[in-house]
Amino acid sequence: MSPASKPVTRSKALHKRSLQACLIYRSRKVRCDVSVHGQPCTNCSLDDKECQLSKAPAVWTQKASERRALRNAIKTPDTRSSDLASNVTEQLSLDGQPLLPQLTSPSFSLQTVGTGEPWQNWQMDSLDFASIPDPAVFDSWSSSLPTEKQPRLDPIGSPSDAGSTRDGVVLYSYFQFLTVGNLHAIPYQDVTYLEAQGCLHVPNPLILDVFMKAYFTYAHAFIPLIDEGEFWEMFSPTTSSSPKTMTSLLVLRAMLFASSAYVPLPVLRQLGYHDICSARADLYRKAKLLFDMEAETSHLPLAQSALLLMSWVPESPTTTSPVPYRTWLSLGIHHAKLINAHRHAGICDVGTTANEPRSRTLRRLWWCCIICDRLSSLACRFRLQITPDMLDMENFVPLGFADLQSEIHRSNVFSPATKRQLISLFSKNLSLLMILTEVIPVAYPFETRLESSPDFSVQEEENISKSCDLLEEWYKSAKAEFPPLHKPIAIEEDDSATSIAVHTNLLYIYY
């Protein structure tokens, strides 16, 4: 056969593999032109179907690995070797002098190096703020940690103000005692947003130490929500092992907010804040974000953080939340009841059982709910949320020395003698608030009528007369035990004397 007579073979047109296909026609193995024409593809348009695309495998793999890293940071304690600690110390040294001598061991005890008890080395006014390293030093130190222990997500937005700066902060997983109970269950986008807003970061060890000591110096005395001894054992463990107990990041964030009013301005400026007001506003916003986005689902930390956030007063109250403290108080009482904290109001000395620590914690929580309820009603003239009929007034045992004595020799702020005096002040304040339980409903009935009724029932008159007698007896007893301080506090006074003077005068302000 001649070449001219050979049949002409037509080569098949080669179709390149489509880069992407919609889910419907990919499962049916039908060619899709979504990568050419975009959504919807031609087939979906003709069949009147919804054109859906799958996420790119590379993106999914990256997001899954980041989410897995966060889960590991939560579930796995941050166990650093002594080699890592020595590397950190070398990076944080200047001219051969270490800037962070506390971090030379895996236990990274934050107690001040010195002789005697920790409280003997602590004084807020004498703190050398020049010794706090520049924030850039902590950035380089934080970046040297293992990546699986310090996941860093790409922020979806830039910080909106100076309070959102990353200077002077580290990821929460650096501290072994911090945990976020529900971070693994919330959407990845929410985790990214929380990280971008700085909610998953806490101040570096030195600055955090100042915040916590300010909290236990001024905010803890009249509202002993947190066991001080247990907290310092978590914060500054004496051994290289992991802490026995953990605390929620949400609670720590609320403690940072509650203590921010007492922290010196040079320390706040290390975190990028210009003044106390901006610091309180930003710390409140970050704690509220963790609360609202359900980063924590356990009722105990939710109740504790709600009570700590009660002191927030917005500059311009909104119509949706004109009195946020009442909302926080209601949330605190609600979560406390869900774990039956109100059933522990009369328990004073629990037997040695496995649930004894939890019983003590729930008892503290419920009595702090009662204290905050009375203080807020006294200050803002609103009705009580925990009314007298909700309390077993005949059988209740107030929170007192038996509940707080474990803190006396475990405080990093006060000497044992000062701690005993503050516990006595707390007991005297609580007795005043319990007397006011019968007075406040009669004195401030403004939620049901505009003014007090000129006529009282016989029972109300008896309660008023009895309460007046009790208040007079209380004042005589308090004046003999804690005389009012009329002269100004000297500058050279230490924080122990200052704290006692502040709480003594606050006691008489409440009266």
C-alpha positions in Angstrom: 0.0 0.0 0.0 1.4 3.3 -1.0 1.8 6.0 1.6 -0.8 8.1 -0.1 -3.4 5.4 0.4 -2.7 5.0 4.2 -5.6 6.2 6.4 -5.0 9.4 8.2 -5.0 8.9 12.0 -6.3 11.8 13.9 -4.6 12.5 17.2 -6.9 12.9 20.1 -7.0 16.3 21.7 -5.3 16.2 25.1 -7.4 17.7 27.9 -5.4 18.9 30.8 -6.6 17.7 34.2 -8.8 20.2 35.9 -7.2 21.9 38.9 -10.4 21.9 40.8 -13.9 20.4 40.7 -17.0 21.0 42.6 -18.0 18.3 45.2 -21.1 17.1 43.3 -19.4 16.2 40.0 -16.1 15.2 41.5 -18.0 12.4 43.3 -19.7 11.4 40.0 -16.3 11.6 38.2 -17.8 14.1 35.7 -15.6 16.8 34.2 -16.1 20.2 35.9 -15.1 23.6 34.6 -15.3 25.5 37.8 -11.6 26.4 37.7 -12.2 28.1 34.3 -15.5 29.8 34.7 -15.7 30.1 38.5 -18.7 29.3 40.7 -21.2 28.1 39.7 -19.8 25.8 37.1 -21.6 25.1 33.9 -23.0 21.7 35.0 -24.4 23.1 38.3 -25.9 26.1 36.4 -27.7 23.8 33.9 -28.8 21.4 36.6 -29.8 24.2 39.0 -27.6 22.8 41.8 -25.5 24.5 44.5 -21.9 24.6 43.5 -19.7 23.8 46.5 -15.9 23.5 46.6 -13.6 21.7 49.0 -10.8 23.5 50.9 -7.3 23.1 49.5 -5.5 20.1 51.2 -2.4 22.2 52.0 -4.5 24.8 53.9 -6.4 22.1 55.7 -3.1 20.4 56.7 -1.7 23.7 58.0 -4.8 24.5 60.1 -5.1 21.0 61.5 -1.5 21.0 62.6 -1.9 24.4 64.3 -5.0 23.2 66.1 -3.3 20.0 67.1 -0.4 22.1 68.5 -2.8 24.1 70.6 -4.4 20.9 71.9 -1.0 19.6 72.9 -0.2 22.9 74.6 -3.4 22.5 76.7 -3.2 18.7 77.5 0.5 18.3 77.8 2.4 20.0 80.6 5.2 22.2 79.5 8.2 20.1 80.5 11.4 22.0 79.8 14.8 20.5 80.4 17.6 22.1 82.3 19.4 22.6 79.0 16.6 24.8 77.7 16.5 26.8 80.9 20.3 27.4 80.7 19.8 28.6 77.1 17.1 31.0 78.2 19.4 32.3 80.9 22.2 32.9 78.4 19.9 34.8 76.1 18.6 36.9 78.9 22.1 38.0 80.2 23.8 41.3 79.7 27.5 41.6 80.3 27.6 38.3 82.0 24.9 39.3 84.5 21.6 37.3 84.2 18.5 39.4 84.0 16.2 36.5 85.1 18.0 34.5 87.9 14.7 32.9 88.8 14.6 31.0 85.5 17.8 29.0 85.9 15.9 25.9 86.8 12.9 24.1 85.3 10.9 25.1 88.3 11.4 28.8 87.4 10.6 29.9 91.0 9.6 33.5 90.9 10.3 34.3 94.5 12.8 37.1 95.1 16.3 35.8 95.9 17.1 36.6 99.5 17.1 35.4 103.0 14.1 34.8 105.2 10.4 34.5 104.1 9.2 35.6 100.7 7.1 38.4 102.2 10.2 40.0 103.7 11.7 40.6 100.3 8.5 42.1 98.7 7.6 45.8 98.7 5.6 47.5 95.9 7.1 50.9 96.3 10.7 49.7 96.5 10.4 47.6 93.3 13.3 48.4 90.9 11.4 48.9 87.7 14.7 49.5 85.9 15.6 45.8 86.5 12.6 44.7 84.3 14.2 43.7 81.0 13.2 45.5 77.8 10.2 43.8 76.1 12.3 42.9 73.1 14.4 40.6 75.3 11.3 38.6 76.2 10.4 38.5 72.5 13.7 36.8 71.6 13.4 34.6 74.6 9.9 33.5 73.8 10.8 32.8 70.2 13.6 30.4 71.3 11.1 28.0 72.9 10.2 24.8 71.1 7.6 25.4 68.4 5.3 22.6 69.5 5.1 24.2 73.0 4.5 27.7 71.7 2.1 27.6 68.8 1.8 31.0 67.0 -1.1 31.6 64.8 -1.2 34.1 62.0 -3.3 37.0 63.2 -6.3 37.9 61.1 -6.0 41.6 62.0 -3.7 44.1 63.5 -4.0 45.3 67.1 -6.4 48.1 67.4 -4.6 50.0 70.1 -1.5 50.1 72.3 -3.1 47.7 74.8 -3.0 44.9 72.2 0.7 45.0 71.8 2.7 41.8 72.2 5.5 43.5 74.0 6.2 42.1 77.5 4.0 39.0 77.1 4.4 35.3 76.5 2.0 32.6 75.3 0.0 31.2 78.2 1.3 27.6 77.7 4.7 28.8 79.0 3.3 28.6 82.5 2.7 25.0 83.6 -0.2 25.9 85.9 -2.4 27.6 83.2 -5.0 25.8 81.2 -7.9 26.7 78.8 -10.5 24.0 79.3 -12.5 24.4 76.1 -10.0 25.8 73.6 -9.9 22.5 71.6 -13.6 22.6 71.0 -14.2 26.1 69.7 -13.9 27.0 66.0 -10.4 27.6 64.7 -11.4 31.1 63.5 -12.3 32.0 67.1 -9.0 30.7 68.4 -7.2 32.8 65.7 -9.2 35.8 66.8 -8.5 35.3 70.5 -4.8 34.9 69.7 -4.8 38.0 67.5 -6.4 40.1 70.2 -3.8 38.9 72.8 -6.2 36.9 74.9 -4.0 33.8 74.8 -0.9 35.8 76.0 -0.1 36.8 79.6 2.6 39.1 81.0 6.1 37.7 81.2 7.1 36.1 84.6 8.5 39.3 86.2 5.6 41.5 85.3 3.0 38.8 86.2 4.6 38.4 89.6 4.0 42.2 90.2 0.4 41.9 89.2 -0.3 38.9 91.4 1.4 40.4 94.4 -0.7 43.6 93.9 -3.8 41.4 93.7 -3.2 39.6 97.0 -2.1 42.9 98.7 -5.2 44.9 98.0 -7.9 43.0 96.1 -7.9 39.7 98.1 -8.3 40.8 101.7 -12.1 41.5 101.7 -13.0 39.1 98.8 -10.8 35.9 99.4 -12.0 34.2 96.3 -8.7 32.4 95.6 -6.7 30.4 98.1 -3.5 32.4 98.3 -1.3 29.6 99.5 -2.4 27.2 96.8 -1.9 29.9 94.1 1.7 30.7 95.2 2.5 27.0 95.2 1.3 26.8 91.6 2.9 30.0 90.5 6.3 29.3 92.1 6.7 25.5 92.5 9.6 24.4 94.8 10.3 21.3 92.7 10.8 20.6 89.0 7.6 18.5 88.9 4.4 19.9 87.4 2.1 21.7 89.8 -0.5 19.6 91.5 -3.4 22.0 90.7 -4.1 24.1 87.7 -5.9 27.4 87.2 -7.9 28.6 84.3 -6.5 31.3 82.0 -9.9 33.0 82.3 -9.5 33.3 86.0 -5.9 34.6 85.7 -7.1 37.2 83.1 -9.8 38.3 85.6 -7.2 38.6 88.3 -5.0 40.7 86.1 -8.0 43.1 85.6 -8.8 43.2 89.3 -5.2 44.0 90.2 -4.5 46.5 87.5 -5.7 49.5 89.6 -3.0 48.8 92.1 0.0 48.1 89.8 2.5 50.9 89.4 2.4 52.8 86.2 6.0 51.9 85.1 5.0 48.2 85.0 1.9 49.0 83.0 4.0 50.9 80.5 6.1 47.8 80.0 2.9 46.2 78.6 2.3 49.2 76.3 -0.4 51.0 78.4 -0.3 54.8 78.8 -2.4 54.9 82.0 -4.4 52.8 84.5 -7.7 53.5 82.7 -6.5 52.1 79.4 -4.9 49.1 81.1 -8.2 48.3 82.9 -10.3 48.7 79.8 -8.0 46.4 77.7 -7.6 43.8 80.4 -11.4 43.7 80.9 -12.0 43.4 77.2 -9.6 40.4 76.9 -11.1 38.6 79.9 -14.6 39.2 78.6 -13.7 37.9 75.1 -12.5 34.6 76.7 -15.8 34.5 78.7 -18.1 35.3 75.8 -16.4 33.0 73.3 -16.7 30.0 75.6 -13.0 29.3 76.0 -14.0 27.9 79.4 -17.0 25.8 80.2 -16.4 24.7 83.7 -18.7 26.4 86.2 -16.1 27.1 88.9 -13.8 29.3 86.8 -16.8 31.0 85.2 -18.2 31.9 88.6 -14.9 33.1 89.9 -14.1 35.2 86.9 -17.6 36.8 86.9 -17.1 38.0 90.5 -13.7 39.4 89.7 -15.0 41.3 86.7 -17.7 43.0 88.8 -15.5 46.0 89.5 -15.7 47.2 85.8 -17.3 50.6 85.4 -17.6 51.8 81.8 -16.8 55.4 81.0 -20.1 55.7 79.1 -22.7 53.0 80.0 -24.5 51.6 77.0 -28.2 51.0 76.8 -27.7 47.2 76.4 -25.6 47.0 79.6 -26.1 50.1 81.8 -24.9 48.3 85.0 -22.5 45.5 83.9 -21.7 44.7 87.6 -25.2 43.3 88.1 -24.9 41.1 85.1 -21.6 39.7 86.3 -23.0 39.2 89.8 -26.0 37.3 88.4 -23.7 35.1 86.2 -21.4 34.4 89.2 -24.4 33.4 91.4 -25.9 31.3 88.6 -22.7 29.3 87.9 -22.1 28.9 91.7 -25.5 27.4 92.1 -25.0 25.0 89.2 -22.1 23.3 91.1 -24.1 23.4 94.4 -21.8 26.0 96.1 -24.8 27.3 98.1 -25.0 24.0 99.9 -21.6 24.6 101.5 -22.5 27.9 103.3 -22.8 26.1 106.6 -19.8 23.8 106.4 -16.9 24.9 108.5 -14.7 21.9 109.2 -15.0 19.2 106.6 -13.6 15.8 107.4 -10.6 14.5 105.6 -12.1 13.2 102.4 -11.1 13.1 98.8 -13.4 16.1 97.9 -12.2 18.3 100.9 -10.3 20.8 98.7 -13.2 21.2 96.4 -15.6 21.7 99.4 -13.3 24.5 100.7 -13.2 26.1 97.3 -17.0 26.0 96.9 -17.5 27.4 100.3 -15.2 30.3 99.5 -17.0 30.9 96.3 -20.5 31.1 97.8 -19.5 33.4 100.6 -17.8 35.7 98.1 -21.1 35.7 96.2 -22.8 36.8 99.4 -20.2 39.5 100.1 -20.3 40.9 96.6 -24.1 40.9 96.6 -24.2 43.0 99.9 -21.4 45.3 98.8 -23.0 46.1 95.5 -26.4 46.7 97.1 -24.9 48.9 99.7 -22.9 51.0 97.1 -25.5 51.2 94.3 -28.7 50.9 96.3 -30.2 47.9 94.4 -32.0 45.0 95.9 -30.2 41.9 97.1 -30.0 38.9 94.8 -29.2 36.5 97.7 -32.1 37.4 100.0 -32.3 36.5 103.7 -34.9 33.7 103.0 -32.3 32.0 100.7 -29.9 31.7 103.7 -30.3 29.5 106.7 -29.6 32.3 109.1 -29.8 30.1 112.1 -27.4 27.4 110.9 -25.0 29.2 108.6 -21.3 29.5 109.5 -19.6 32.6 108.2 -16.3 32.3 106.4 -13.7 33.0 108.9 -10.4 32.1 110.5 -10.9 28.4 110.2 -11.3 28.7 106.4 -8.4 31.2 105.9 -5.8 30.1 108.4 -4.0 27.9 105.7 -2.9 31.2 104.0 -1.1 32.6 107.1 2.3 30.9 106.6 2.0 30.5 102.8 1.8 34.2 101.7 4.4 35.7 99.5 3.2 39.2 100.4 2.5 39.5 104.1 4.1 38.3 107.3 2.1 35.8 109.4 1.2 38.6 111.9 -0.1 40.9 109.2 -2.0 38.1 107.6 -3.8 37.3 110.9 -4.7 41.0 111.3 -6.1 41.1 107.8 -8.2 37.9 108.4 -9.6 39.6 111.6 -10.5 42.7 109.5 -12.2 40.4 107.0 -14.3 38.7 109.7 -15.3 42.1 111.1 -16.3 43.3 107.7 -18.3 40.1 107.0 -20.2 40.5 110.3 -21.2 44.1 109.3 -22.5 42.9 105.9 -24.6 40.1 107.6 -26.2 42.8 109.9 -27.0 44.8 106.8 -28.8 41.8 105.3 -32.0 42.9 107.1 -31.4 46.6 106.6 -30.8 46.9 102.9 -34.2 45.6 101.7 -35.9 48.2 103.9 -33.5 51.1 103.1 -33.4 50.6 99.3 -36.7 49.4 98.0 -36.3 51.5 94.8 -36.8 48.7 92.3 -40.5 48.4 93.2 -41.3 52.1 94.0 -39.7 55.5 93.6 -39.3 56.3 97.3 -39.3 54.6 100.7 -42.7 54.0 102.2 -43.5 56.2 105.2 -45.3 53.3 106.8 -43.6 50.1 107.9 -45.1 46.9 109.1 -44.6 45.7 112.6 -42.1 43.1 111.4 -40.1 45.8 109.5 -40.0 48.1 112.5 -38.7 45.3 114.7 -36.1 44.4 112.2 -35.0 48.1 111.9 -34.8 48.5 115.7 -32.9 45.2 116.1 -30.5 46.1 113.2 -29.8 49.6 114.8 -28.8 48.0 118.1 -26.6 45.4 116.3 -24.9 48.2 114.3 -24.2 50.2 117.4 -22.7 47.1 119.1 -20.7 46.3 116.0 -19.2 49.9 115.9 -18.1 49.8 119.5 -16.5 46.4 119.0 -14.8 47.5 115.8 -13.6 50.8 117.2 -11.9 49.0 120.1 -10.3 46.3 117.9 -9.4 48.4 114.9 -9.3 52.2 115.7 -9.9 54.4 112.7 -6.8 55.8 111.1 -7.2 59.6 110.6 -3.6 60.6 109.8 -2.2 60.1 106.2 0.0 57.2 105.5 3.7 58.0 105.4 5.5 57.4 102.2 8.1 55.2 103.9 5.4 52.8 105.2 5.7 49.3 103.7 2.8 47.6 101.9 1.7 45.6 104.9 1.0 48.8 106.9 -0.6 50.4 103.8 -2.9 47.5 103.2 -4.1 47.4 106.8 -4.7 51.1 106.8 -6.6 50.9 103.5 -8.9 48.1 104.6 -9.4 49.6 108.0 -10.7 52.8 106.6 -12.7 50.9 104.0 -14.4 49.1 106.8 -15.6 52.3 108.3 -16.6 53.7 104.9 -19.0 50.7 104.6 -20.3 51.4 108.0 
